[in-house]
Amino acid sequence: MRVLLAGATGAIGRPLTRALVGSGHRVLALARTDRSAAIVRGLGAEPVRADALDRDGLLRALDGIKADAVIHQLTALKAPKRTLTADDPSNLLRAQGTANLLEAAGTVGAARFLTQSLVLGYGYRDHGDRLLTEEDPFGVRGGNVADHVITGLLEAEDRLFDARHVAGCALRYGVFYGPGTWFDPTPGSRTIPVPVGGGGVVPWIHVDDASEATVAALERGRAGQAYNIVDDGPSTWGELSDARAASGGGRQVRLPGWTLRLMVPYLGALMLDTRLRVSHAKATRELGWTPRHATHRAGLGLA
């Protein structure tokens, strides 16, 4: 397929571009700058100079271009911010970015559309030990700063599923780890603090596994469906941080919970309040996908 990819230079975008090209797809990747365009070419894709948030410029750049599918992997979350607001950059990309890319899909004649979502949309709270599936309520707000994230995720999914000109799938990824993420195993990469005691439990996914799942969804996903893309080993933030340090990825920083809440309230909601286990059975059944790295320890070369 000819695939228009937004977000090709991000943490998941880079391995996804390589995975798409390796699977025989031709990738046209949005690039806002000369640097981004050079990265895109190095990944084996063809840059299209445009900004997804500039509707008119985007449509002009795509005039005369044809594609079979659009994949939305744009996010602006480089590091945790102390406060989140309704106009947070990632939310703008999920709302206005999704709207613009859906219009772009019509311009290029794309019949398929995949959008990035997150399992955190099930709610930043203690879900107990039960494995959640795509049948569980999504977009559940809890009355805290994380509600802005949930609102953005829900808006992106709703816009996609309401569109009538594309067959859309939402990919609800676990928390990313691997190169370019908060938990980058590269020596000297940025260290993200985690709570003393380890914090809550969340589902993880290595960016390479997330990329392979995305290719599978492009080729086999059903229209109007959401898919949980997670590994088999939900664990605490502390356990992931331990494994990252053991793999040579950098030192650990542990902070008391009250300090995390004071410094970055969003991290309090994410790392302390959330206990979430999620099943990828639907993705395995319908997409033929299972994670190559069953747990984060395997993904970091420790098992």
N, C-alpha and C positions, 0 to 999 in steps of 0.2 A: 504494500500500500504506500501511497504518498501521504505522509503524516506531517501536519503542522503542529509543532511543539512549542509551547510557551513555558519558559523556565528551564531551558536546556543547560544553563550554566550553574544551576543550584546543586545542592547536595544529592538529591535524587535525579536531577536532570542530566548530570554528566553520565552516571552509569546507565541511565535509561536510554540516552542517545546511543551509547555504544551497544546496548542490548538490541535496540530497534534496528540499527544498521547491521548488526551481526545476524539478525533474523531475516534479513533481506528487504527491509523496508527502507524507503527513501525519506529522509528527514529534512524538513524545512523548518528551521529554528528561528524564532524571533530573537533579535539582538538589538539592544538599544545603543550600544557603543562600539567603537572600533575594537576595543579589547574583547568584548563579548563575541563579536563576529569572528575574531581570530580564534578564540576558544572553540567556538562552534565548528569552524573548519577543521581544527585539530581533532575533533571528535568524529569527523567523517560526515558532518551534516552541511547543509547549504544555508547560510544566514539570510534572513529577511530583516532588513533594518526597519524596526518599528517598535513602538511602546504599546503594550496591551491596554494601558489606561488612556491613551490618546485615540479615541474612537475614529476620528476622521483620518488621522495619519495612518492608523492601522489599516483601514479599509483602502486607502490610496495605495499603500505599499503592497496590498494583496491583489490589486486590480490585475486581472489577466492570469493569476496563479490558480492552479487547480490542486485540490488535495482530497483524499478519501476520508480522512479523519483528522480531528483536532484533539490534542491532549493538553490539558491545563494543569501545569505543575508549578505555578507561580506562588511564591511566598516571600514575605519580607522579614521573617523572624530570624535575624542573625544572632541575637543574644537576648536573654530575658530582660524585659523592660520593667522598671519599677511600677509603672501604672499602665493600664490598658484603657483605651477609650473606644467609642463607637467608630471613630474615624482612624483607628489603628491601620497602618499600611497594609498589613496582611488582610484585614477585613475589606479594605478598598479593593484589593486584588480578588478577593472571593466574591464580592458583590459586583462592582462596576467592571472588574476584569472579566468575570464570567459572562456578564451581559455583552460586553464588547466581543469576546471570543465566540459567543454563540452567534452573534451577527456575522462575524468573520467566517464562521462555518458555512453560513448561507452564501457568502460571497465566493468562497472557493469550491462550493458544491460538495462539502463533506457530509457524509451520511452518518458518521459515528463521532461521538464526543465522549471523552473520559475526563473526569475532574478529580482533583485531589481533595480528599476529606480526611478526617481523623477519627479514631475510635473514641477520642475524648468527648466527642459530641454526645455520647451516651450519658454524660454528666460527671462533673467533678465532685464525687461523693463516694462513700463506702458502699460498694455493690455486693459485698460479701464474697463468698467463695464460688458462687454460681458462674458458669461460663455464659456470657451474653452472646446472643446471635443477632442477625439482622432483623429478626422479628421483634426485638425489644425496642421500646420507645427511644427515639433519637431526637436530639435537640432539647434535652431536659436541662433547664436552667436551675441554678441553686441559690441565686441571690447574692453572688459575690463577683469579684472582678473578672473571673473566668467566663461569666455570662456573655461578654463581648465576643470571645472566641466561639462559643457555641452558636451565637446568633449569626456570625459570619459563615460558619460551616453549614448551618441549616439553610441560610439564604442561597448559598452556592448550589446545594443539592436541589432545593426547590426550583430555582431558575432552570436548572438542567432538566429536571423531570417534567416541568411544565412546557418545555420547548417541544414543538410538534415536528420540526424539520430535521431533527437528528435522533438517532438511537443512542441514548445516553446511559453511562454507567458511572457511579460514584465509588471511588476506592477509599475505604476507611482504613487508613494505615495506622499501625501502632506507632509508638515513639521511635523515631529513627535513631540508629547508631551506625557508626562507620565513618569513613572519610568525609570530611566536610560538615559533619553534624556537631551537636553539642558534645557528643561523646566520640570524638575523633581519636582513633588509636595511634595516630602519627605522633612520634616524640616531639615535644615542644608545642603541641596544639593547646588551644585555650582550655582552661579547667573550669568546669561548672560546679559550684558548691552543691552538696547534697546534705540532707539532715543527719545529725547525730542519731544513731539507731537505725538508719537506713531509709526511713520514710515509708510511704505507701507502696502498693504493688501496682504495676502497670504492664501492659503488653508491649513487647519490643519487636522491631523488625530491622534487619540489616538492609542498608540501601540497595545492595545488589539483589537481595531477595525481593524487595519492593519493586525493583525495576523489572525483574522477570515476571512478577505477578501482573504488572501493568501491560507488558507485551501479551501475556495470556488473555487479559481482559480485552485488549484491542482486537484480538483474533477470535475470541470465543465468548465474550461477555454478552449477556442478554440485555436488551433494551429495558430501561426503567428500573434497573436493579442496582443495589448497593452490595459491595463485597468487603468483608473484613479481611485485611491483609496484615497478619500478625504471625509471630513464630509460636512455638509450642511451650515456651517457658516464661510466663509472666514472672516478674521478680521485683524486688525493691530497687530503688535508686542507688542505695548503698551497695547492693550486690553488683550492679552494673559498674559502678565506679571502682569497686575492688578489682573486678575483672579487667577493666581498662588499664588500671595501674599495673596489674600483674603482667599485662601484655606489653608493657613498656610505653604506654600512651600518655604518661604524665602523672603528676602527683595528685593525691586526693585533697580535697578541702571539705571538711565536715563542720557544719554550723548548727547551733541549737535551733530548734524549730521556731522559737519566738524571734530569733534574729532574722531568719529567713522571711518570716511574715512581715517584719518591720522593714527590712531592706527592699524586698520585692514581693508584695502581697500575692502576685500571680503564682510565684513559686510555692507559697504556702498552700494555696488551693490545689496546685498540681502535685506537689511532692509530699504533702502531709495529709490532705483531706481525701485524696483519691485512692481507692482500692478497686481495681478493675481487671477482670479476667474476661477474655474475648475468644470466641471460637472462629477458626478459619475453615470450618467444615464445608460451608457453602462454596467458597472459592476453590477448595480442593475438588468438590463434587462437580461443579459446573465449568470451571476453568482448567481443570486438570493440573492445578498448581499446588505444590507443597514447598515450604521453605527449605532451601538447601542447608541453612544453618538453623538447626532445631532450637537452639538456645543462644543467648548472647555469648556464653562461654565458647561455644563452637564458632560463632562468628568472629570472635577475637583470638581464635587459634589456641584456646586453652583446653579444648576437649575434642 
